[in-house]
Amino acid sequence: MTAPPSVTSVTSTAPPPGLRDFYENPAVPVASGTPRALRQARVLAAALAGTPGATVLDIGCGDGTSAATAAPLLRGHRIVGVDWSQDALARARTRLPSVVRGELAGGGLPLRTGCADAVLFSEVIEHLVDPDAALDEIRRVLRPGGHLMLSTPNLAAWYNRGLLLAGVQPVFSEVSLRGIHGRPGSEVVGHLRLYTARALRGFVAASGFEVVRLTGAPFHGVPRVLRPLDQLACARPSLASILLLHARRT
């Protein structure tokens, strides 16, 4: 296994026990859809075209499925999976050549400043208690001009607009870690925050990044009969299921 770009261990503040127990549960889904991973990888591959042998951190890598899906499009670059869930990392090691355990909360990641050319941050920010500190830490580990590829569910997805008008809890939102209440779906995945396209742009820009592009991606959980509509919605990011944001550290 290739050694991760780690130079120092930093003590970090642990999430509340309930959240830690929730995310260490092997039954909690830690992988997201292939279409989103491929779209992100294509954008990142183009951004890194002039940076051979780049170091890419997949922060919140989960079981490594997303990074492994992206790897064929990022040949020649080094992908390092980062997560704090021991169970997720155990699975990620079967898919990725290099992984490191680390947390964004509190003290930060055990990685040196400016060690990464790019960060994949896929379906993570919606799970965080303190997203401000997370983006500060991502900015620290990125070199100047480094790339951030962030994805997150869209609160204002086309179907959520209709659900809200009908008085139904939006898809992706959760009111409990113990069960689903008032919305379609059955999986509890621990979403704490949700963003619209406008909110995500503003938040990332205010955190010291230049937003290069915001696009949309489909959601693998959309019923099959509605997937053509979900694909069409990707043409207008404000309506898409998933928001894909490419930004650079200023």
C-alpha positions in Angstrom: 0.0 0.0 0.0 1.4 3.4 -1.0 2.1 5.6 2.0 -0.4 8.5 2.3 0.9 12.1 2.2 0.7 12.4 6.0 3.3 14.2 8.0 1.7 14.9 11.3 -1.1 13.7 13.5 -3.6 16.2 14.7 -6.0 15.7 17.6 -9.5 16.4 16.5 -12.8 16.9 18.2 -15.0 13.8 17.8 -18.6 14.2 16.4 -21.4 13.6 18.9 -21.5 9.9 20.0 -24.8 9.4 18.3 -23.4 10.5 14.9 -20.2 8.5 15.3 -22.1 5.3 16.1 -24.5 6.0 13.2 -21.7 6.3 10.6 -19.7 3.3 12.0 -22.8 1.1 11.4 -22.0 -1.1 8.3 -25.7 -1.0 7.3 -25.5 2.8 6.6 -25.0 3.4 2.9 -21.5 4.9 2.1 -21.5 4.8 -1.7 -23.3 7.1 -4.1 -24.3 6.8 -7.7 -21.9 5.9 -10.6 -23.2 8.7 -13.0 -22.2 11.4 -10.5 -18.8 9.9 -9.9 -18.1 9.7 -13.7 -19.2 13.2 -14.3 -17.0 14.5 -11.6 -14.1 12.5 -12.8 -14.4 13.8 -16.4 -14.4 17.4 -15.2 -11.4 16.8 -12.9 -9.4 14.9 -15.5 -9.8 18.0 -17.8 -8.8 20.3 -15.0 -5.7 18.3 -14.3 -4.6 17.9 -17.9 -1.6 20.1 -17.4 -0.7 18.6 -14.0 0.8 15.1 -14.5 1.1 12.9 -11.5 -1.3 15.0 -9.4 -2.3 14.0 -5.9 -6.0 13.7 -5.5 -7.6 13.3 -2.1 -11.0 11.7 -1.9 -12.1 13.1 1.4 -15.0 11.2 2.9 -14.2 8.3 0.5 -16.6 5.9 2.2 -16.1 2.4 0.8 -13.9 3.6 -2.0 -16.5 2.9 -4.8 -16.6 6.5 -6.0 -12.8 6.8 -6.3 -12.5 3.4 -7.9 -15.1 4.4 -10.5 -13.2 7.6 -11.2 -9.8 6.0 -11.3 -9.8 4.9 -15.0 -10.4 8.5 -16.0 -7.6 9.8 -13.7 -4.8 7.5 -14.8 -1.4 8.8 -14.0 -2.7 10.6 -10.9 -2.4 9.4 -7.3 -5.8 9.0 -5.5 -5.7 8.8 -1.7 -8.9 7.9 0.1 -9.6 9.7 3.4 -12.3 8.8 5.9 -12.7 8.6 9.7 -15.0 5.5 9.7 -12.9 2.4 10.4 -15.5 0.2 8.7 -15.6 2.3 5.5 -11.8 2.4 5.3 -11.6 -1.4 5.7 -13.7 -1.7 2.6 -12.0 1.1 0.8 -8.6 -0.7 1.2 -9.9 -3.4 -1.2 -10.5 -0.8 -3.9 -7.8 1.9 -3.4 -4.0 1.6 -3.2 -3.7 4.3 -0.5 -6.0 5.3 2.3 -5.6 7.4 5.5 -7.8 7.8 8.5 -8.6 11.4 9.3 -11.4 13.8 10.4 -12.4 17.2 9.2 -14.0 18.1 12.6 -12.1 20.0 15.2 -8.3 19.8 14.8 -8.2 18.8 11.1 -6.7 16.2 8.8 -3.3 14.5 9.4 -2.0 15.9 6.2 0.5 18.7 5.5 -0.5 22.1 4.2 -0.7 22.3 0.4 -0.1 18.6 -0.2 -2.9 18.0 -2.7 -3.6 19.2 -6.3 -7.3 18.3 -6.0 -9.9 17.2 -3.6 -12.9 15.1 -4.3 -15.6 15.9 -1.8 -18.5 13.8 -2.8 -21.8 13.6 -0.9 -20.1 14.6 2.3 -20.9 18.2 3.1 -24.6 17.4 3.8 -23.5 15.2 6.7 -21.4 17.7 8.5 -22.1 19.6 11.7 -19.5 22.3 10.8 -19.2 22.7 7.0 -17.4 26.0 7.4 -14.5 24.3 9.3 -14.5 21.5 6.7 -14.0 23.9 3.7 -11.3 25.8 5.7 -9.4 22.5 6.2 -9.8 21.5 2.5 -8.5 24.9 1.5 -5.5 24.3 3.8 -4.5 20.9 2.3 -5.0 22.2 -1.3 -2.1 23.9 -3.1 -2.8 27.5 -4.4 -4.9 27.0 -7.5 -5.8 23.5 -6.5 -9.2 22.0 -7.5 -12.2 21.2 -5.4 -14.8 18.9 -6.9 -17.8 18.9 -4.6 -21.1 17.2 -5.0 -24.2 17.3 -2.8 -28.0 16.7 -3.1 -30.0 19.6 -4.3 -32.7 20.8 -1.9 -34.5 22.5 -4.9 -34.4 19.4 -7.2 -37.3 19.4 -9.6 -39.4 16.8 -7.7 -38.7 18.5 -4.3 -40.4 21.6 -5.5 -43.6 19.7 -6.2 -43.3 17.8 -2.9 -43.1 21.0 -0.9 -46.1 22.4 -2.7 -48.0 19.3 -1.7 -46.8 19.6 1.9 -44.5 16.6 1.7 -41.0 16.5 3.3 -38.4 16.9 0.5 -36.3 14.0 -0.7 -32.8 14.0 0.8 -34.0 15.7 4.0 -34.2 13.8 7.3 -35.7 14.7 10.6 -34.4 11.6 12.5 -31.5 9.2 12.5 -33.9 6.4 13.5 -36.3 6.4 10.6 -37.9 8.2 7.6 -40.8 10.5 8.4 -43.0 12.4 6.0 -41.0 11.9 2.7 -40.5 9.2 0.0 -37.8 6.7 0.5 -36.7 4.2 3.2 -33.0 4.7 3.8 -31.7 6.9 6.6 -28.3 8.3 5.6 -27.7 11.1 8.1 -28.2 14.3 6.1 -27.8 17.3 8.4 -27.7 20.1 5.8 -29.0 20.7 2.3 -28.1 23.3 -0.3 -29.7 24.9 -3.3 -27.5 25.8 -6.3 -27.4 29.5 -5.2 -26.6 28.7 -1.6 -23.8 26.3 -2.6 -22.2 28.8 -4.9 -22.3 31.5 -2.3 -21.0 29.3 0.5 -18.0 28.0 -1.4 -17.1 31.4 -2.7 -17.2 32.9 0.8 -14.8 30.1 2.0 -11.9 31.3 -0.2 -12.6 29.5 -3.5 -13.3 30.7 -7.0 -16.3 28.8 -8.4 -15.4 27.6 -11.9 -18.5 25.7 -12.9 -21.7 24.3 -11.4 -23.5 21.5 -13.2 -26.1 18.8 -12.4 -26.1 15.0 -12.1 -28.9 12.5 -11.8 -29.8 10.6 -8.6 -29.6 6.8 -8.7 -32.6 6.6 -6.3 -35.1 8.2 -8.7 -37.8 5.6 -9.8 -36.9 4.2 -13.2 -40.0 5.6 -14.9 -38.9 9.2 -13.8 -35.2 8.8 -14.8 -35.6 10.4 -18.3 -37.0 13.6 -16.6 -34.1 13.5 -14.1 -31.6 13.3 -16.9 -33.3 16.3 -18.6 -33.2 18.3 -15.4 -29.3 18.0 -15.3 -29.3 20.6 -18.1 -30.4 23.2 -15.6 -28.4 22.7 -12.3 -30.9 24.6 -10.2 -33.4 21.8 -10.9 -31.0 18.8 -11.0 -31.0 16.1 -8.3 -27.3 16.4 -7.6 -25.2 19.6 -7.6 -21.6 19.2 -9.0 -19.4 22.1 -8.2 -15.9 22.7 -9.5 -13.9 25.4 -7.7 -10.3 26.4 -7.3 -8.4 27.6 -4.2 -7.8 31.3 -4.6 
